[in-house]
């Protein structure tokens, strides 16, 4: 039952936002009493914590599988983007932004975990890209991996990038192009152009 509550809550939070979904709505959509939910989670914060952990693990495992394929590093980035966006439902409800605003402790802990997972993956991607002469060999891998993570977090700031002006898909495409044009060789740019044409 605990797993069912987490899965249903995850779906509701992603579609409607952490703030707007009530415990009553979660109970109703599962066809159970609120008491049943409180048997497994002491309050909504506890449930939000479990849901973010659940989503983080699914996404981390998916990213690990994509990285294990050792594809062309540019294709790998776009595959990861596609996978993450599918699982976050294109982030229409700005889950990360809402988490930061209403559950800052959970957000801070999640951000740290995201950084640790992504840092390894991005550094591997950069090193492999340099090896294949797709990325320039004079880039500072550690610096680029940190600025990349920071940028990905930054474009999810809804005050800076309102969803009415930019869909998450558009923002991600703009950001990937911005990131990759800064580090690619001529060979890499050709691969990037192919991906951009496919992602229109």
C-alpha positions as CSV (number, residue, x, y, z in Angstrom):
1,X,0.0,0.0,0.0
2,X,2.8,2.4,0.9
3,X,4.2,2.0,-2.7
4,X,0.8,2.7,-4.2
5,X,0.4,5.8,-2.1
6,X,3.8,7.1,-3.3
7,X,3.1,6.3,-6.9
8,X,-0.3,8.0,-6.9
9,X,1.0,11.0,-4.9
10,X,3.9,11.3,-7.4
11,X,1.5,11.5,-10.3
12,X,-0.7,14.1,-8.6
13,X,2.2,16.2,-7.4
14,X,3.8,16.3,-10.9
15,X,0.5,17.2,-12.6
16,X,-0.9,19.6,-10.1
17,X,2.1,20.7,-7.9
18,X,3.1,19.9,-4.3
19,X,1.2,22.8,-2.8
20,X,-2.2,22.3,-4.4
21,X,-2.6,18.6,-3.8
22,X,-4.2,17.8,-0.4
23,X,-4.1,14.6,1.6
24,X,-7.9,14.3,1.0
25,X,-7.4,14.3,-2.8
26,X,-4.7,11.7,-2.6
27,X,-7.0,9.5,-0.4
28,X,-9.9,10.0,-2.8
29,X,-7.9,9.2,-5.9
30,X,-6.8,5.9,-4.3
31,X,-10.2,5.1,-3.0
32,X,-9.0,4.9,0.6
33,X,-9.5,6.9,3.8
34,X,-7.1,9.6,4.9
35,X,-6.4,7.4,7.9
36,X,-4.9,4.8,5.7
37,X,-2.3,7.3,4.4
38,X,-1.5,8.5,7.9
39,X,-0.7,4.9,8.8
40,X,2.3,5.1,6.5
41,X,3.2,8.8,6.5
42,X,3.0,11.0,9.6
43,X,2.1,14.1,7.6
44,X,2.2,15.6,4.1
45,X,5.9,16.7,4.5
46,X,6.8,13.1,5.2
47,X,4.9,12.0,2.1
48,X,6.6,14.6,-0.1
49,X,10.0,13.5,1.2
50,X,9.2,9.9,0.3
51,X,7.8,10.9,-3.2
52,X,10.9,13.0,-4.1
53,X,13.1,10.1,-3.0
54,X,11.2,7.7,-5.1
55,X,11.3,9.9,-8.2
56,X,15.0,10.6,-7.6
57,X,15.8,6.9,-7.5
58,X,13.9,6.2,-10.7
59,X,15.6,9.0,-12.6
60,X,19.0,8.2,-11.2
61,X,18.7,4.5,-12.2
62,X,17.5,5.5,-15.7
63,X,20.4,7.9,-16.2
64,X,22.9,5.2,-15.0
65,X,21.5,2.9,-17.7
66,X,21.8,5.5,-20.4
67,X,25.3,6.3,-19.4
68,X,26.2,2.6,-19.4
69,X,25.4,2.4,-23.1
70,X,28.5,4.6,-23.8
71,X,26.8,6.4,-26.7
72,X,28.1,9.4,-28.5
73,X,28.3,11.9,-25.6
74,X,26.0,14.5,-27.3
75,X,23.4,11.8,-28.1
76,X,23.7,10.7,-24.5
77,X,22.9,14.1,-23.1
78,X,19.8,14.4,-25.3
79,X,18.7,10.9,-24.3
80,X,19.0,11.8,-20.7
81,X,17.0,15.0,-21.3
82,X,14.2,13.0,-23.0
83,X,14.1,10.4,-20.2
84,X,14.0,13.0,-17.4
85,X,11.3,15.1,-19.1
86,X,9.1,12.1,-19.7
87,X,9.3,11.2,-16.0
88,X,8.8,14.7,-14.8
89,X,5.8,15.2,-17.2
90,X,7.6,18.2,-18.9
91,X,7.5,19.8,-15.5
92,X,4.3,21.7,-16.2
93,X,3.6,22.2,-12.5
94,X,7.2,23.4,-11.8
95,X,7.8,20.6,-9.2
96,X,11.4,21.7,-8.3
97,X,10.3,25.4,-7.9
98,X,7.4,24.4,-5.7
99,X,9.6,22.1,-3.6
100,X,12.1,24.9,-3.1
101,X,9.4,27.3,-2.0
102,X,7.2,25.1,0.2
103,X,9.6,22.3,1.3
104,X,13.1,24.0,1.4
105,X,14.7,21.3,3.6
106,X,13.6,18.5,1.3
107,X,14.7,20.6,-1.7
108,X,18.2,21.3,-0.3
109,X,18.7,17.6,0.4
110,X,17.5,16.6,-3.1
111,X,19.7,19.2,-4.8
112,X,22.7,17.8,-3.0
113,X,21.9,14.2,-4.1
114,X,21.2,15.4,-7.6
115,X,24.6,17.1,-7.8
116,X,26.4,14.0,-6.5
117,X,24.8,11.8,-9.1
118,X,25.0,14.2,-12.0
119,X,28.5,15.3,-11.3
120,X,29.9,11.8,-11.9
121,X,27.8,11.4,-15.0
122,X,28.7,14.8,-16.5
123,X,32.4,14.4,-15.8
124,X,32.3,11.0,-17.6
125,X,30.4,12.5,-20.5
126,X,33.0,15.4,-20.8
127,X,36.0,13.1,-20.6
128,X,34.6,10.7,-23.2
129,X,33.7,13.6,-25.5
130,X,37.3,14.9,-25.3
131,X,38.6,11.4,-26.0
132,X,36.4,11.3,-29.2
133,X,37.4,14.8,-30.2
134,X,33.8,16.0,-29.9
135,X,34.6,18.3,-27.1
136,X,37.6,20.7,-26.9
137,X,40.5,19.2,-25.1
138,X,41.3,22.5,-23.3
139,X,38.1,22.7,-21.2
140,X,38.2,22.5,-17.4
141,X,36.1,19.4,-16.8
142,X,35.4,20.1,-13.1
143,X,34.3,23.7,-13.8
144,X,32.1,22.8,-16.8
145,X,30.4,20.0,-14.8
146,X,29.5,22.4,-12.0
147,X,28.4,25.3,-14.3
148,X,26.3,22.8,-16.3
149,X,24.5,21.6,-13.1
150,X,24.0,25.2,-11.9
151,X,22.5,26.1,-15.3
152,X,20.1,23.2,-15.3
153,X,18.9,24.2,-11.8
154,X,18.7,27.9,-12.9
155,X,16.4,27.4,-15.9
156,X,13.8,25.9,-13.5
157,X,13.5,29.2,-11.7
158,X,10.0,30.3,-12.7
159,X,10.5,33.9,-11.7
160,X,13.4,34.1,-14.2
161,X,11.9,31.9,-16.9
162,X,8.1,32.0,-16.6
163,X,6.4,29.0,-18.1
164,X,4.0,31.3,-20.0
165,X,7.1,32.5,-22.0
166,X,9.0,29.3,-22.3
167,X,7.9,25.7,-22.2
168,X,10.3,23.4,-20.3
169,X,11.1,21.6,-23.6
170,X,12.2,24.9,-25.2
171,X,14.2,25.9,-22.2
172,X,16.0,22.6,-22.2
173,X,16.8,22.7,-25.9
174,X,18.1,26.3,-25.6
175,X,20.2,25.3,-22.6
176,X,21.7,22.2,-24.2
177,X,22.6,24.2,-27.3
178,X,24.2,26.9,-25.2
179,X,26.2,24.4,-23.1
180,X,27.4,22.3,-26.1
181,X,28.3,25.2,-28.4
182,X,30.7,26.4,-25.7
183,X,32.6,23.1,-25.5
184,X,32.2,21.4,-28.9
185,X,34.8,21.0,-31.6
186,X,33.8,21.3,-35.2
187,X,33.1,17.6,-35.2
188,X,30.9,18.0,-32.1
189,X,29.0,20.9,-33.6
190,X,28.0,18.7,-36.6
191,X,26.6,16.1,-34.2
192,X,24.8,18.8,-32.2
193,X,23.2,20.3,-35.3
194,X,21.8,16.8,-36.1
195,X,20.3,16.6,-32.6
196,X,18.8,20.1,-32.8
197,X,17.1,19.3,-36.1
198,X,15.6,16.1,-34.5
199,X,14.5,18.0,-31.5
200,X,12.6,20.9,-33.3
